[in-house]
Amino acid sequence: MAQIPTMAQIRLDRIETRAMEAHDAVASVARRASDLSKALGTAPASDIRSIEGEIARLQGRLAELQERHRHLANLTANVRYWMAGAAGDYEMAKMPKPTRQKGETLGQAVARVRVQIRELAAQRVRIMQCSLPIAELKEQASAFVRAQQERGKPSLSFGHDRNFAATFNAMSDGAWAAQQDVAAYLAWIDGAALERRLHEMLDKVPKPALMMSSAERASKLAAIEAELLASERDEESLIEASEEEGPVIQRRLDADPRAVLGIALASVKRVKAERIRAA
């Protein structure tokens, strides 16, 4: 479980408090609407229209409060789920100042940043789904054949009092039922031929629109992850400003918990220093 600083826990507690406040408001409004509904039976005819109008207003308010409570409760649940699965020590991150373009309201600024977040998330998906270059696939195919050659080697049995025998014992990994690994035997018998045939198959594979090596893919994903987190921190700073200036802007349910809590992985030097002091 992630170790987060006290200030981050306070930020989460604040969101949970708002969820509880919304829950209490739901109960209060629901009770008021129920009381008015019961009063309709004995109310004078001249008051019925006014009472019905108030009930309708309360029901609209109730739906709004219920949605707010669900949103806040789900958000805190998502953050706590992330905390339970994350590892490492975290420290408070340096949050950016809320920045707005000229004439832009907080709501418009958040909408603009969320467009950036969606675009970055879409880029991340495209890169994650990209294919490997044929050259790298061929290298993997060759490595596969070399590994199979060793696995496919038979065990020999011979001697003065018994007949010579070669037993092939390689079994397929991950098969539902035990079965011999034919690829291992083919690789041992003629690895060069198997490698050549696999390369021929790869040459006939349709070329996808986006291909990149494993190293390039990892580098691009890391860069996008960093840019995406920075955008989410920008969004969080604007939301915090809305909580002071109003109207309050709701956080996204899929907001990065690190941005919501305002944390970042602690540097190795700081973690070591803290452990030495604790010791």
C-alpha positions as MATLAB code, in Angstrom:
seq = 'MAQIPTMAQIRLDRIETRAMEAHDAVASVARRASDLSKALGTAPASDIRSIEGEIARLQGRLAELQERHRHLANLTANVRYWMAGAAGDYEMAKMPKPTRQKGETLGQAVARVRVQIRELAAQRVRIMQCSLPIAELKEQASAFVRAQQERGKPSLSFGHDRNFAATFNAMSDGAWAAQQDVAAYLAWIDGAALERRLHEMLDKVPKPALMMSSAERASKLAAIEAELLASERDEESLIEASEEEGPVIQRRLDADPRAVLGIALASVKRVKAERIRAA';
ca = [
       0.000    0.000    0.000;
       1.233    3.475   -0.886;
       2.578    5.609    1.944;
       1.171    9.112    1.510;
       1.937   12.281    3.498;
      -0.450   13.678    6.105;
      -1.457   16.619    3.906;
      -2.530   14.237    1.146;
      -4.666   12.316    3.632;
      -6.231   15.631    4.691;
      -7.099   16.370    1.043;
      -8.821   12.994    0.769;
     -10.627   13.495    4.087;
     -11.940   16.817    2.796;
     -13.508   15.110   -0.242;
     -15.009   12.396    1.968;
     -16.457   15.093    4.251;
     -18.178   16.690    1.272;
     -19.594   13.281    0.345;
     -21.018   12.870    3.857;
     -22.432   16.391    3.772;
     -24.166   15.595    0.486;
     -25.538   12.382    2.013;
     -26.961   14.311    4.974;
     -28.466   16.894    2.636;
     -30.126   14.102    0.633;
     -31.747   12.747    3.801;
     -32.907   16.217    4.856;
     -34.447   17.126    1.491;
     -36.077   13.694    1.135;
     -37.620   14.053    4.592;
     -38.951   17.535    3.781;
     -40.483   16.340    0.494;
     -42.094   13.388    2.287;
     -43.619   15.647    4.939;
     -45.085   17.948    2.290;
     -46.530   14.996    0.367;
     -48.301   13.846    3.516;
     -49.569   17.392    4.137;
     -51.311   17.465    0.769;
     -54.102   15.287    2.147;
     -55.171   17.863    4.751;
     -54.017   21.116    3.169;
     -56.560   23.742    2.075;
     -57.330   23.787   -1.629;
     -55.755   27.226   -1.945;
     -52.363   25.838   -0.749;
     -52.215   22.679   -2.846;
     -50.660   24.282   -5.915;
     -47.953   25.956   -3.821;
     -47.208   22.728   -1.961;
     -46.996   20.742   -5.199;
     -44.611   23.348   -6.621;
     -42.394   23.078   -3.560;
     -42.418   19.270   -3.768;
     -41.351   19.459   -7.412;
     -38.523   21.840   -6.501;
     -37.370   19.573   -3.677;
     -37.435   16.519   -5.940;
     -35.212   18.317   -8.449;
     -32.868   19.322   -5.650;
     -32.902   15.761   -4.339;
     -31.793   14.328   -7.681;
     -28.971   16.878   -7.835;
     -27.772   16.042   -4.317;
     -27.987   12.291   -4.939;
     -25.840   12.636   -8.045;
     -23.332   14.760   -6.130;
     -23.127   12.208   -3.325;
     -22.671    9.292   -5.748;
     -19.954   11.173   -7.594;
     -17.979   12.069   -4.462;
     -18.383    8.601   -2.940;
     -17.198    6.913   -6.148;
     -14.278    9.322   -6.442;
     -13.018    8.586   -2.924;
     -13.502    4.854   -3.517;
     -11.390    5.070   -6.684;
      -8.617    6.957   -4.865;
      -8.595    4.502   -1.954;
      -8.523    1.571   -4.390;
      -5.466    3.112   -6.065;
      -3.796    3.657   -2.671;
      -4.348   -0.013   -1.761;
      -2.650   -1.215   -4.947;
       0.113    1.374   -5.317;
       3.567    0.843   -3.884;
       6.274    3.231   -2.736;
       6.665    6.322   -0.605;
       5.060    9.560   -1.759;
       5.662   13.197   -0.950;
       3.653   16.338   -1.638;
       4.197   17.537   -5.190;
       4.692   21.118   -6.250;
       1.284   21.991   -7.657;
       1.048   24.524  -10.515;
      -0.792   27.789  -10.083;
      -4.253   27.890  -11.694;
      -3.739   29.553  -15.056;
      -6.490   30.971  -17.250;
      -6.298   32.482  -20.666;
      -7.472   36.043  -21.167;
     -11.209   36.364  -20.527;
     -11.511   32.700  -19.575;
     -13.668   31.548  -16.659;
     -12.611   28.686  -14.382;
     -15.165   26.418  -16.026;
     -13.832   27.231  -19.494;
     -10.246   26.714  -18.316;
     -11.098   23.290  -16.907;
     -12.903   22.359  -20.131;
      -9.826   23.371  -22.145;
      -7.486   21.321  -19.967;
      -9.829   18.331  -20.142;
      -9.661   18.442  -23.941;
      -5.864   18.181  -23.624;
      -6.249   15.258  -21.208;
      -8.564   13.412  -23.600;
      -6.188   13.959  -26.511;
      -3.198   12.706  -24.512;
      -5.171    9.679  -23.305;
      -6.123    8.884  -26.907;
      -2.471    9.163  -27.972;
      -1.508    6.792  -25.172;
      -4.056    4.231  -26.358;
      -2.801    4.453  -29.957;
       0.806    3.953  -28.857;
      -0.108    1.074  -26.557;
      -1.886   -0.636  -29.476;
       0.896   -0.061  -32.017;
       2.640   -3.008  -33.641;
       6.263   -4.059  -33.596;
       8.395   -3.501  -36.718;
       8.823   -6.604  -38.861;
      12.580   -6.551  -38.212;
      12.054   -6.795  -34.461;
       9.440   -9.512  -34.927;
      11.947  -11.489  -36.953;
      14.500  -11.135  -34.151;
      11.922  -12.513  -31.730;
      11.142  -15.380  -34.107;
      14.843  -16.248  -34.341;
      15.171  -16.145  -30.536;
      12.126  -18.412  -30.312;
      13.730  -20.962  -32.625;
      16.992  -20.936  -30.661;
      15.131  -21.535  -27.409;
      13.077  -24.320  -28.955;
      16.157  -26.049  -30.328;
      17.406  -26.744  -26.824;
      13.977  -27.866  -25.591;
      13.449  -30.189  -28.548;
      16.654  -32.150  -28.022;
      15.740  -35.801  -27.339;
      17.089  -37.923  -24.531;
      19.064  -40.957  -25.732;
      18.997  -44.466  -24.375;
      21.519  -47.110  -25.430;
      23.736  -49.865  -24.124;
      24.962  -53.445  -24.642;
      21.790  -54.995  -23.340;
      19.177  -52.644  -24.836;
      18.253  -51.097  -28.139;
      19.124  -47.550  -29.030;
      16.204  -45.128  -28.441;
      15.674  -41.385  -28.783;
      12.816  -40.030  -26.650;
      11.291  -36.632  -27.316;
       9.952  -35.217  -24.066;
       9.241  -31.554  -24.840;
       5.684  -30.619  -23.856;
       3.688  -27.555  -24.879;
       3.432  -24.862  -22.225;
      -0.014  -23.603  -21.286;
      -1.959  -26.328  -23.115;
      -5.266  -27.478  -21.604;
      -4.144  -31.087  -21.898;
      -0.642  -32.562  -22.021;
       0.683  -32.563  -25.576;
       4.078  -32.730  -27.170;
       5.647  -29.524  -28.468;
       5.983  -30.034  -32.214;
       7.752  -26.687  -32.711;
      10.553  -27.787  -30.381;
      11.134  -30.956  -32.407;
      11.094  -29.061  -35.718;
      13.595  -26.540  -34.353;
      15.956  -29.290  -33.218;
      15.737  -31.179  -36.501;
      16.202  -28.142  -38.770;
      16.207  -24.840  -36.952;
      17.376  -22.882  -40.002;
      14.436  -24.079  -42.084;
      11.931  -23.295  -39.328;
      13.434  -19.837  -38.846;
      13.287  -19.155  -42.603;
       9.638  -20.227  -42.834;
       8.665  -18.062  -39.854;
      10.410  -15.055  -41.436;
       8.530  -15.707  -44.696;
       5.244  -15.676  -42.782;
       6.123  -12.381  -41.119;
       6.924  -10.816  -44.506;
       3.323  -11.534  -45.565;
       1.749   -9.967  -42.455;
      -0.210   -6.774  -43.349;
       1.747   -3.661  -42.392;
      -0.158   -1.648  -39.726;
      -0.332    2.135  -39.818;
       1.718    2.579  -36.644;
       4.810    0.546  -35.811;
       7.588    1.229  -33.320;
      10.237   -0.690  -31.472;
       9.796   -1.720  -27.849;
      12.332    0.878  -26.715;
      10.688    3.670  -28.723;
       7.228    2.671  -27.482;
       8.368    2.677  -23.856;
      10.021    6.093  -24.300;
       6.937    7.652  -25.896;
       4.614    6.180  -23.268;
       6.781    7.579  -20.479;
       6.747   11.038  -22.098;
       2.968   10.980  -22.557;
       2.422    9.760  -18.988;
       4.478   12.684  -17.680;
       2.616   15.200  -19.857;
      -0.737   13.682  -18.925;
      -0.021   13.892  -15.199;
       1.090   17.513  -15.610;
      -2.215   18.317  -17.343;
      -4.143   16.577  -14.579;
      -2.297   18.666  -11.990;
      -3.276   21.806  -13.944;
      -6.891   20.640  -13.855;
      -6.732   19.971  -10.103;
      -5.335   23.439   -9.387;
      -8.247   24.993  -11.309;
     -10.773   22.831   -9.435;
      -9.275   23.905   -6.108;
      -9.633   27.532   -7.222;
     -13.298   26.881   -8.054;
     -13.863   25.603   -4.516;
     -12.791   29.008   -3.237;
     -14.301   31.255   -5.906;
     -17.314   29.172   -6.975;
     -19.128   27.652   -8.638;
     -17.528   24.363   -7.558;
     -16.367   22.145  -10.440;
     -16.642   18.391   -9.948;
     -13.563   16.228  -10.382;
     -13.597   13.507  -13.009;
     -14.138   10.000  -11.666;
     -11.097    8.817  -13.636;
      -8.877   11.651  -12.424;
      -5.349   10.513  -11.560;
      -5.237    9.947   -7.772;
      -1.748   11.462   -7.689;
      -3.193   14.723   -9.004;
      -6.201   14.602   -6.662;
      -3.962   14.020   -3.641;
      -1.213   16.359   -4.880;
       1.544   13.759   -4.479;
       4.558   12.411   -6.342;
       6.933    9.521   -5.744;
       9.506   10.530   -3.149;
      13.107   10.783   -4.280;
      15.404    7.928   -3.266;
      17.636   10.269   -1.249;
      14.738   11.619    0.815;
      13.339    8.153    1.527;
      16.757    6.898    2.706;
      17.279    9.947    4.886;
      13.888    9.510    6.557;
      14.536    5.830    7.244;
      17.926    6.616    8.763;
      16.354    9.231   11.052;
      13.615    6.774   12.055;
      16.219    4.129   12.864;
];
